[in-house]
């Protein structure tokens, strides 16, 4: 079988976009819409095996009609569709235009001062009304940025903070806590006014899922935040939700959710989810197997230190002279691969790179390129 042609590497990268965001520029920003399909995206985390071809075909067939329609002005419509899949009460859900929209809303409505372990997802700091109100629990690189929940809670109490965040699995570390570990932590943290648990990667943690959804009724201070874009492989549609059995907390948030905040494509996609559970679970099994292989293969490269992961991505540290930004640029320009430079993560140095699994063949190409550059 003939090898596919590799497009000419994009030599004119829009480099200033990296300074304009604390996240990562999209491929379209970097190389243009017309070139984005030529690059393997290991930066933005998404399930490569879902949605199913039938779901994509349904979206394509409905597109001419959908783009002429308003989405529903009634949030209960999307809540019911998602609640059926999650097996929860729709009144305990808020569906958002990505998890980031909900994080902004949470910080605006529920948070004055909050504890945040760093490095982590930057929105929990940057979107506070006053970023200085965040108590930053800085994780130790010598301990591989691993979060000790008991130490963290003691630190929170010492500073008289009443709200805190835990991301499980951690981003960018991939550190995973079991459901029992999280339940034990929540029992200890009952004196907190608000405990945000971000489970944006939890479905990639293997079966059975360690999500707290089934036990949320035991903790009135618990608010679960989750991205749907990553698990369902549709980051461009922008979908996420928050969930709590504390109805008062949910209603405070719901009052400020804008009308028509979801686009019609995202709303239609949610309507396709019921009935695809088997295909979705199969996709997660494939991702889990792929990332185990990716982590093992990365560990054979002598120039990096690989962090254990409980998600569909792997974090590693470059141990040589090359920086993460330099490696990112080399991979993009010379290999048509885009990885996450974690230098702009608060609390992390300039040698860390995060890579999401993109399937066995693509992952193998990445490992080969990294071995050539670093091994």
TORSE-919477 format. One record per residue (C-alpha): x, y, z; residue number from 1. Coordinates in nm, 3 decimals, padded with zeros to 5 digits. Last residue first. Example, Ala and Ser with C-alpha at 12.3 -4.5 7.8 and 13.67 -1.06 7.14 Angstrom:
BEGIN
east;north;up;nr
01.367;-00.106;00.714;2;
01.230;-00.450;00.780;1;
//
This chain:
BEGIN
east;north;up;nr
01.612;01.036;02.188;375;
01.509;01.399;02.156;374;
01.439;01.500;01.795;373;
01.448;01.160;01.624;372;
01.275;00.991;01.916;371;
01.012;01.263;01.915;370;
00.943;01.209;01.545;369;
00.910;00.832;01.588;368;
00.685;00.875;01.891;367;
00.462;01.113;01.696;366;
00.435;00.876;01.400;365;
00.339;00.593;01.637;364;
00.068;00.811;01.791;363;
-00.076;00.882;01.446;362;
-00.094;00.513;01.363;361;
-00.232;00.406;01.702;360;
-00.503;00.672;01.742;359;
-00.486;01.043;01.826;358;
-00.364;01.018;02.185;357;
-00.325;01.359;02.345;356;
00.021;01.506;02.398;355;
00.128;01.736;02.680;354;
00.473;01.899;02.681;353;
00.675;02.027;02.976;352;
01.016;02.197;02.956;351;
00.929;02.562;03.020;350;
00.847;02.527;03.391;349;
00.505;02.479;03.550;348;
00.339;02.677;03.832;347;
00.097;02.872;03.613;346;
00.062;02.690;03.280;345;
00.215;02.909;03.010;344;
00.505;02.671;02.954;343;
00.270;02.380;02.884;342;
00.355;02.349;02.514;341;
00.073;02.135;02.380;340;
00.152;01.939;02.065;339;
00.085;02.003;01.694;338;
00.222;01.764;01.432;337;
00.302;01.852;01.071;336;
00.650;01.699;01.098;335;
00.890;01.978;01.009;334;
00.703;02.295;01.099;333;
00.470;02.163;01.368;332;
00.711;01.921;01.532;331;
00.993;02.172;01.528;330;
00.772;02.451;01.668;329;
00.643;02.236;01.954;328;
00.994;02.121;02.038;327;
01.116;02.480;02.054;326;
00.822;02.583;02.273;325;
00.880;02.289;02.507;324;
01.243;02.392;02.548;323;
01.540;02.203;02.410;322;
01.842;02.171;02.638;321;
01.780;01.815;02.754;320;
01.540;01.663;03.010;319;
01.217;01.733;02.823;318;
00.927;01.670;03.058;317;
00.630;01.452;02.967;316;
00.253;01.472;03.001;315;
00.035;01.202;02.845;314;
-00.321;01.235;02.718;313;
-00.628;01.012;02.716;312;
-00.664;01.012;03.095;311;
-00.529;00.833;03.400;310;
-00.168;00.919;03.327;309;
00.178;00.836;03.456;308;
00.427;01.117;03.385;307;
00.700;01.060;03.127;306;
01.055;01.185;03.163;305;
01.218;01.274;02.830;304;
01.544;01.238;02.639;303;
01.575;00.859;02.660;302;
01.262;00.776;02.463;301;
01.135;00.435;02.580;300;
00.877;00.595;02.812;299;
00.706;00.750;02.511;298;
00.628;00.399;02.384;297;
00.473;00.292;02.715;296;
00.260;00.608;02.743;295;
00.144;00.568;02.383;294;
00.051;00.203;02.433;293;
-00.153;00.280;02.741;292;
-00.301;00.575;02.550;291;
-00.414;00.349;02.267;290;
-00.580;00.092;02.491;289;
-00.775;00.363;02.674;288;
-00.878;00.527;02.345;287;
-01.006;00.194;02.209;286;
-01.205;00.128;02.525;285;
-01.350;00.479;02.506;284;
-01.464;00.423;02.147;283;
-01.637;00.099;02.246;282;
-01.823;00.282;02.521;281;
-01.945;00.539;02.269;280;
-02.054;00.275;02.019;279;
-02.252;00.095;02.290;278;
-02.408;00.419;02.416;277;
-02.527;00.530;02.072;276;
-02.902;00.505;02.138;275;
-02.935;00.841;02.306;274;
-02.659;01.070;02.173;273;
-02.825;01.206;01.858;272;
-03.029;01.474;02.038;271;
-02.706;01.610;02.185;270;
-02.575;01.664;01.832;269;
-02.884;01.869;01.745;268;
-02.817;02.106;02.035;267;
-02.453;02.141;01.937;266;
-02.549;02.213;01.577;265;
-02.815;02.463;01.689;264;
-02.571;02.678;01.885;263;
-02.597;02.681;02.260;262;
-02.637;03.011;02.446;261;
-02.980;03.065;02.293;260;
-03.097;03.253;02.607;259;
-02.808;03.345;02.834;258;
-02.743;03.147;03.154;257;
-02.775;03.394;03.443;256;
-03.076;03.241;03.619;255;
-02.931;02.892;03.574;254;
-02.638;02.962;03.803;253;
-02.845;03.050;04.106;252;
-03.080;02.765;04.014;251;
-02.797;02.512;04.028;250;
-02.690;02.623;04.375;249;
-03.046;02.606;04.506;248;
-03.087;02.260;04.351;247;
-02.797;02.115;04.549;246;
-02.790;01.779;04.373;245;
-02.520;01.927;04.154;244;
-02.424;01.909;03.789;243;
-02.231;02.125;03.547;242;
-02.227;02.073;03.174;241;
-02.015;02.102;02.864;240;
-02.046;02.145;02.489;239;
-01.853;02.356;02.240;238;
-01.934;02.227;01.889;237;
-01.573;02.259;01.771;236;
-01.451;02.030;02.048;235;
-01.657;01.741;01.903;234;
-01.487;01.415;02.004;233;
-01.756;01.294;02.245;232;
-01.527;01.269;02.546;231;
-01.345;01.594;02.469;230;
-01.642;01.812;02.374;229;
-01.848;01.699;02.671;228;
-01.654;01.908;02.921;227;
-01.743;01.842;03.282;226;
-01.805;02.038;03.597;225;
-01.932;01.871;03.914;224;
-02.050;02.095;04.198;223;
-02.034;01.947;04.548;222;
-02.139;02.148;04.855;221;
-02.456;01.945;04.907;220;
-02.262;01.618;04.921;219;
-02.441;01.281;04.946;218;
-02.661;01.340;04.639;217;
-02.342;01.352;04.427;216;
-02.285;00.977;04.472;215;
-02.373;00.851;04.122;214;
-02.223;01.160;03.950;213;
-01.888;01.126;04.130;212;
-01.714;00.978;03.826;211;
-01.473;00.687;03.882;210;
-01.581;00.526;03.550;209;
-01.594;00.147;03.567;208;
-01.421;00.119;03.333;207;
-01.129;00.335;03.225;206;
-01.011;00.689;03.305;205;
-01.109;00.830;02.964;204;
-01.462;00.893;03.091;203;
-01.317;01.121;03.361;202;
-01.152;01.372;03.128;201;
-01.363;01.682;03.201;200;
-01.429;01.570;03.557;199;
-01.381;01.908;03.727;198;
-01.469;01.876;04.093;197;
-01.576;02.208;04.245;196;
-01.613;02.197;04.623;195;
-01.816;02.487;04.762;194;
-01.905;02.603;05.112;193;
-01.635;02.386;05.270;192;
-01.706;02.225;05.609;191;
-01.797;01.899;05.435;190;
-01.437;01.869;05.315;189;
-01.343;01.553;05.507;188;
-01.636;01.362;05.357;187;
-01.544;01.506;05.017;186;
-01.188;01.373;05.050;185;
-01.308;01.024;05.142;184;
-01.548;01.033;04.846;183;
-01.263;01.140;04.617;182;
-01.039;00.856;04.731;181;
-01.328;00.611;04.689;180;
-01.397;00.739;04.338;179;
-01.036;00.680;04.245;178;
-00.801;00.974;04.198;177;
-00.621;01.021;03.867;176;
-00.314;01.231;03.786;175;
-00.312;01.314;03.413;174;
-00.063;01.596;03.475;173;
-00.207;01.868;03.249;172;
-00.485;01.863;03.362;171;
-00.563;01.633;03.652;170;
-00.803;01.343;03.616;169;
-00.980;01.469;03.824;168;
-00.953;01.848;03.862;167;
-01.001;01.956;04.224;166;
-01.117;02.310;04.301;165;
-01.175;02.484;04.633;164;
-01.416;02.707;04.823;163;
-01.425;02.809;05.189;162;
-01.078;02.958;05.233;161;
-00.958;03.027;05.586;160;
-00.594;03.021;05.482;159;
-00.508;02.736;05.719;158;
-00.823;02.559;05.602;157;
-00.707;02.551;05.241;156;
-00.361;02.422;05.342;155;
-00.521;02.138;05.541;154;
-00.738;02.053;05.241;153;
-00.436;02.042;05.010;152;
-00.231;01.828;05.243;151;
-00.518;01.579;05.263;150;
-00.568;01.576;04.886;149;
-00.203;01.520;04.797;148;
-00.169;01.656;04.444;147;
00.116;01.521;04.229;146;
00.320;01.782;04.046;145;
00.593;01.527;03.977;144;
00.701;01.527;04.343;143;
01.016;01.717;04.247;142;
00.790;01.942;04.041;141;
00.609;02.046;04.360;140;
00.248;02.161;04.335;139;
00.166;02.523;04.409;138;
-00.158;02.570;04.604;137;
-00.269;02.902;04.459;136;
-00.525;03.091;04.669;135;
-00.731;03.276;04.410;134;
-00.852;03.621;04.513;133;
-00.580;03.785;04.304;132;
-00.769;03.679;03.993;131;
-01.047;03.924;04.092;130;
-01.379;03.849;03.922;129;
-01.233;03.504;03.862;128;
-01.194;03.409;03.497;127;
-00.817;03.379;03.499;126;
-00.783;03.142;03.791;125;
-01.026;02.858;03.720;124;
-00.983;02.931;03.348;123;
-00.617;02.824;03.366;122;
-00.670;02.447;03.371;121;
-00.411;02.326;03.621;120;
-00.055;02.380;03.742;119;
-00.148;02.467;04.009;118;
-00.389;02.366;04.285;117;
-00.673;02.621;04.314;116;
-00.821;02.753;04.638;115;
-01.110;02.998;04.608;114;
-01.210;03.344;04.723;113;
-01.534;03.512;04.616;112;
-01.698;03.232;04.417;111;
-02.061;03.139;04.351;110;
-02.203;03.376;04.089;109;
-01.916;03.512;03.879;108;
-01.674;03.224;03.927;107;
-01.952;02.975;03.853;106;
-02.055;03.165;03.539;105;
-01.698;03.180;03.407;104;
-01.661;02.808;03.479;103;
-01.989;02.745;03.298;102;
-01.872;02.918;02.981;101;
-01.544;02.724;03.003;100;
-01.722;02.389;03.022;99;
-01.835;02.436;02.663;98;
-02.137;02.634;02.554;97;
-02.318;02.505;02.859;96;
-02.569;02.245;02.974;95;
-02.695;02.299;03.328;94;
-02.804;01.988;03.511;93;
-02.986;01.906;03.836;92;
-03.327;01.964;03.674;91;
-03.241;01.699;03.414;90;
-03.242;01.427;03.683;89;
-02.960;01.185;03.609;88;
-02.906;00.880;03.388;87;
-02.612;01.040;03.203;86;
-02.755;00.963;02.858;85;
-03.113;01.055;02.948;84;
-02.989;01.363;03.134;83;
-02.818;01.484;02.815;82;
-03.138;01.486;02.611;81;
-03.346;01.625;02.897;80;
-03.105;01.911;02.970;79;
-03.095;02.004;02.602;78;
-03.467;02.070;02.588;77;
-03.490;02.202;02.944;76;
-03.283;02.502;02.837;75;
-03.587;02.650;02.657;74;
-03.484;02.907;02.396;73;
-03.424;02.622;02.154;72;
-03.173;02.676;01.876;71;
-03.266;02.914;01.596;70;
-03.291;02.759;01.255;69;
-03.136;02.847;00.917;68;
-02.808;02.674;01.006;67;
-03.003;02.361;01.091;66;
-03.174;02.318;00.756;65;
-02.862;02.325;00.540;64;
-02.674;02.121;00.806;63;
-02.920;01.832;00.837;62;
-02.746;01.597;00.594;61;
-02.404;01.680;00.734;60;
-02.514;01.630;01.093;59;
-02.680;01.298;01.008;58;
-02.367;01.188;00.820;57;
-02.154;01.272;01.123;56;
-02.386;01.067;01.344;55;
-02.369;00.772;01.104;54;
-01.989;00.792;01.093;53;
-01.988;00.754;01.473;52;
-01.892;01.048;01.693;51;
-01.645;00.926;01.816;50;
-01.323;00.735;01.753;49;
-01.067;01.020;01.781;48;
-01.192;01.127;02.129;47;
-01.070;01.483;02.179;46;
-00.787;01.668;02.351;45;
-00.646;01.968;02.169;44;
-00.269;01.948;02.138;43;
-00.208;01.620;01.954;42;
-00.355;01.768;01.637;41;
-00.218;01.593;01.331;40;
-00.168;01.864;01.068;39;
-00.287;01.850;00.706;38;
-00.651;01.920;00.802;37;
-00.548;02.260;00.941;36;
-00.406;02.375;00.607;35;
-00.717;02.531;00.447;34;
-00.844;02.671;00.775;33;
-00.524;02.866;00.830;32;
-00.187;02.757;00.968;31;
-00.175;02.893;01.321;30;
-00.524;03.031;01.375;29;
-00.683;02.730;01.202;28;
-00.472;02.503;01.421;27;
-00.625;02.659;01.727;26;
-00.406;02.874;01.949;25;
-00.316;02.717;02.282;24;
-00.425;02.839;02.624;23;
-00.293;03.151;02.798;22;
-00.372;03.347;02.484;21;
-00.226;03.638;02.286;20;
00.139;03.542;02.318;19;
00.083;03.220;02.124;18;
-00.103;03.413;01.852;17;
00.216;03.603;01.772;16;
00.354;03.299;01.594;15;
00.126;03.298;01.291;14;
00.328;03.019;01.133;13;
00.473;03.088;00.790;12;
00.662;02.770;00.704;11;
00.363;02.538;00.678;10;
00.507;02.195;00.603;9;
00.450;02.075;00.245;8;
00.177;01.811;00.251;7;
00.269;01.452;00.321;6;
00.162;01.212;00.049;5;
00.000;00.895;00.170;4;
00.224;00.585;00.168;3;
00.145;00.336;-00.104;2;
00.000;00.000;00.000;1;
//
